[in-house]
Amino acid sequence: MKTTRYFEEQVLRKRPYIDREWCAAIVAAPLRREAQGDGQVRLWGEVMRPGEDRPRILRVVTLADDETVHNAFFDRNFRKDES
């Protein structure tokens, strides 16, 4: 999985609970994909954290190439039924 320097130095440091494998899986098969105005791409997917009984939604932001991960965080506002 390709990542930006920002992802490596900032995101993973601030959010050590983010698993790289989760990000790679969401890039490969997102629940939803949305292009941003700046060319970056938002991708959402479900992940199961150890010890939890319900999946959470992780938003992964990639560069315009649709594969280089730039940011990732849990998205509490995501709704499956919205398009």
C-alpha positions as CSV (number, residue, x, y, z in Angstrom):
1,M,0.0,0.0,0.0
2,K,1.3,3.4,-0.9
3,T,1.1,6.2,1.6
4,T,1.9,9.9,1.9
5,R,4.5,11.3,4.3
6,Y,1.6,13.0,6.2
7,F,-0.1,9.6,6.7
8,E,3.1,8.0,8.0
9,E,4.2,10.9,10.3
10,Q,1.0,12.4,11.4
11,V,-2.0,10.1,11.0
12,L,-0.5,6.9,12.4
13,R,1.2,8.9,15.2
14,K,-2.1,10.6,16.3
15,R,-4.3,7.5,15.7
16,P,-2.2,4.4,16.5
17,Y,-5.3,2.3,16.6
18,I,-5.6,2.6,12.8
19,D,-4.6,-0.6,11.1
20,R,-2.8,-0.4,7.8
21,E,-4.6,-3.6,6.6
22,W,-8.0,-1.9,7.2
23,C,-6.9,0.9,5.0
24,A,-5.7,-1.4,2.2
25,A,-9.0,-3.4,2.4
26,I,-11.1,-0.3,2.1
27,V,-9.1,1.0,-0.9
28,A,-9.6,-2.4,-2.6
29,A,-13.3,-2.7,-1.9
30,P,-15.0,0.4,-0.4
31,L,-18.7,0.6,0.6
32,R,-18.8,4.1,-1.0
33,R,-16.5,6.2,-3.1
34,E,-16.7,10.0,-3.5
35,A,-14.3,12.4,-5.3
36,Q,-13.5,15.6,-3.5
37,G,-13.1,18.9,-5.3
38,D,-9.3,19.0,-4.8
39,G,-8.9,15.6,-6.6
40,Q,-8.6,13.5,-3.5
41,V,-10.9,10.5,-3.1
42,R,-13.0,9.6,0.0
43,L,-13.6,5.9,0.6
44,W,-15.6,4.3,3.4
45,G,-15.6,0.8,4.7
46,E,-16.5,-1.3,7.8
47,V,-13.9,-2.6,10.2
48,M,-14.1,-4.6,13.3
49,R,-11.9,-3.5,16.2
50,P,-10.7,-6.2,18.6
51,G,-12.9,-6.5,21.6
52,E,-15.9,-4.7,20.0
53,D,-19.1,-6.4,18.9
54,R,-20.2,-4.0,16.1
55,P,-18.3,-2.8,13.1
56,R,-17.2,0.8,12.8
57,I,-17.0,2.9,9.6
58,L,-13.5,4.0,8.6
59,R,-13.0,6.8,6.1
60,V,-9.9,6.6,4.1
61,V,-8.8,9.5,1.9
62,T,-6.5,8.8,-1.0
63,L,-4.7,11.1,-3.5
64,A,-6.1,11.5,-7.0
65,D,-4.4,8.3,-8.1
66,D,-7.0,6.4,-6.0
67,E,-4.4,4.3,-4.3
68,T,-2.0,6.4,-2.2
69,V,-3.5,6.7,1.3
70,H,-3.3,10.2,2.8
71,N,-5.6,10.1,5.8
72,A,-7.8,7.7,7.7
73,F,-10.3,8.2,10.6
74,F,-13.4,6.7,12.1
75,D,-16.5,8.5,10.6
76,R,-19.3,8.6,13.1
77,N,-21.6,10.5,10.7
78,F,-21.6,7.9,7.9
79,R,-25.0,6.5,6.9
80,K,-25.2,3.5,4.7
81,D,-28.6,4.4,3.3
82,E,-27.3,7.8,1.9
83,S,-25.8,7.8,-1.6
